[in-house]
């Protein structure tokens, strides 16, 4: 049974449920179609090599880290290793895209069947290319092409499919300009990678124009995990662990944690006191521990380096939100302690690194919560933060 | 001059044991305790070009262990400015109360109402980032292990020695492990990285795990200074130099990686009786991590994990974790995750926690059930390390 089928077995007895982070599988030709003409010859695209094999081209050269076949896996939620191997062999990314992952009408049908009100949409291929380029102009052009496409994708269902803009941070002014354009075009927020092209932290003063614009527009900025350049990956500890898929996946939150904490180190939240920051697909059950550690270290000599007036948890409560995985069990125990208006949930559909029974898991997650906490986590908080009516 | 107790307080609970307190090693520990053939390369204090102290490691100036780092290791409760001043005061003349004198440490325990403290080092947490010679590394650990047994010897069981072990593919550390346990060490600790770059649970280290299982001593993973190539925070340029708050709060990520790799290598089915302890990495994240470990194990990613049961099963059977007293979220998780799984620790006298640890501890345990409270305060660590409560 695949993810969609499993979830159909289960109905959740609540209303106003919003998926804070669902994914689309982008048709691989969207960059060629939507990119600014000046960059069209370097658009992300599928090419065929001399042996007739298809490959993904980025920045005018074959992708260094991914082949097209790996992208078939992105649509394999709920499938077995054998089914995934079969899919990889066939390598038909478009043809094997699961129901609801590539076409808006299907996605809305999926939401209806699962009893969800809306989903905020994030890319799949779009989470892989940023580690392959160091060209700020090109990276913004790629992001802009995706942003145009996702607005079109969502346009027939403005209350159900919510577009957010991909912003690549390197040139602060360019990022601000694209954010403004995308929000005017319909995007309800933005997301950034947990790294930057320049290796300057997100809250480095060079990026201030972007943060100022996000604050001015009142749109939240999410940090979403992405494929990372090998030299910057967090898990460089042991040699010969390339095979260790489980280990690398479970560590996926460490990069986003580093990015989030660095915002505090740079004092971003005093500089931009109405800015909204969201942490996505990194789990949420650890945030209580992180806030404790942030506050207590802030009180020692080490806190002197943090350019904030109040202790870090003050700013988290004021300006940050975090999305939990439905399969988290410990999370329920800290929701009220951290603040029951601080949490979202997300499906991660159709990616394969979460089990496919997210509706059932979500029900288990929220059932021990108070009514206020449950309503907030299921949809009220994300609707408020993203201005969804 | 009369030595002053640090400004801590007294716990209102009984049966309290510090699972991870530190000492500051005497400056001449290695010169005195190392095997003679390594004496010319013993760790000792030298003077840097700026006139401040710098450790000498492996016969040359340490790359990382300068006066700043030495001050951090003895700077609990210091302001930023006072800590900076400490970097210009000779190490041996500015060791905190109870950090280098066992009688003082017992006095401190008495003052705070603690029964016992498990003793971990400070300088020994630094040199593994720059030593590549496995024989020298083993000699350094042996010297420390001899010393810490002596340090604890007159305390009537109040100070509990823990051996430092450096993995060498099962070649030299097994002998040292057996020697140290025989000499009185009640457990051992290892760094979250290895000098060989092989994961701890790599089969080349099986002799080590087999020996600890036979000896029935817990193995703790304790954060240490890491070589630049293994540091977790390579994401942003320049932040390492000034962002010490950021670097410090990420300190748990390396130990998390080491911990996860044990499961990825299926250690707990191969050695079903070993006991693994996570130290000084916080504990409030473990529930989340176990959820994520189990959830990813249930997907095809789990295929790469050679374990019969889901990861949380082995945590419940074979792992324990030490919380910081100033963690507040952990109070809400302890009963749910298992009242017998948690320890607490002071981290005294390191600079990245405050001197308010006793008050914080009392706050942490106050909402717990009697059983969970007694467990985290001392009974758990005593049981796991086979030491009497009294």
Interface residues (C-beta under 8 A of the other chain):
Chain A: X76 X79 X80 X81 X84 X194 X195 X196 X199 X200 X201 X204 X231 X232 X234 X235 X236 X237 X238 X239 X240 X241 X243 X244 X245 X246 X247 X249 X250 X251 X253 X254 X255 X257 X258 X259 X261 X262 X264 X265 X283 X284 X285 X286 X288 X289 X290 X291 X292 X293 X294 X295 X296 X297 X298 X299 X300 X301 X302 X303 X304 X305 X306 X325 X327 X328 X329 X330 X331 X333 X334 X337 X338 X352 X353 X354 X355
Chain B: X75 X78 X79 X80 X82 X83 X192 X193 X194 X197 X198 X199 X202 X229 X230 X232 X233 X234 X235 X236 X237 X238 X239 X242 X243 X244 X245 X246 X248 X249 X250 X252 X253 X254 X256 X257 X258 X260 X261 X263 X264 X282 X283 X284 X285 X287 X288 X289 X290 X291 X292 X293 X294 X295 X296 X297 X298 X299 X300 X301 X302 X303 X304 X305 X324 X326 X327 X328 X329 X330 X332 X333 X336 X337 X351 X352 X353 X354
